Amino acid sequence: MIIGMRSLAILMTVLALASASGCSNPKNTKATKDLSKQPVAVVVPITNTDPCAMRMHDISGALLLYYQKHRRLPQSLAQLKELEFPGLEEFTCPASKQPYVYLAAGISSPEAGSRIVLWDPTPAHDHHRWAVSIVMPETEQSPLVTKVIALPASGFRVPSN
């Protein structure tokens, strides 16, 4: 059966209105009312405005500047202090108060072609860790690429020493 554009638009509108109006199975009405009386836990979503993510963005900027100047990553985060880059007062997670883990060689990343060089020591952000992944330049003229990502605790493996 071929549905005309007008009929399709009407069908989509009816479905949207039914969904928005809260149409539900009458059998589930009592259960819904009972559940509404239960306390609800507030889950703060992982967003890039999280103070830890913002701090990692600042560190990422300093890593880019350091790489541009030296054509290599620093051996430690302390070397970034020589740049006098704004926002580099602390290298700790605002939530856990623990220092970030930095490894210039990096560890494997879930994203192909990248590696993780900086990460939260604990999954203090709704069972996630903030991390900085990098993609090394392919040529001398290519830039280093950094990205702040949220890694689920279940899939993150801390390297053993």
Buried (B, 14 or more C-beta within 10 A) or exposed (E): EEEEEEEEEEEEEEEEEEEEEEEEEEEEEEEEEEEEEEEEEEEEEBEEEBEBBBBBBBBBBBBBBBBEEEEEBBEEBEBBBEBEBEEBEEBBBBBBEEEBBBBBEBBEBEEEEBBBBBBBBBBBBBEBBBBBBBBBEEEEEEEBBBBBBBBEBEEBEEEEE
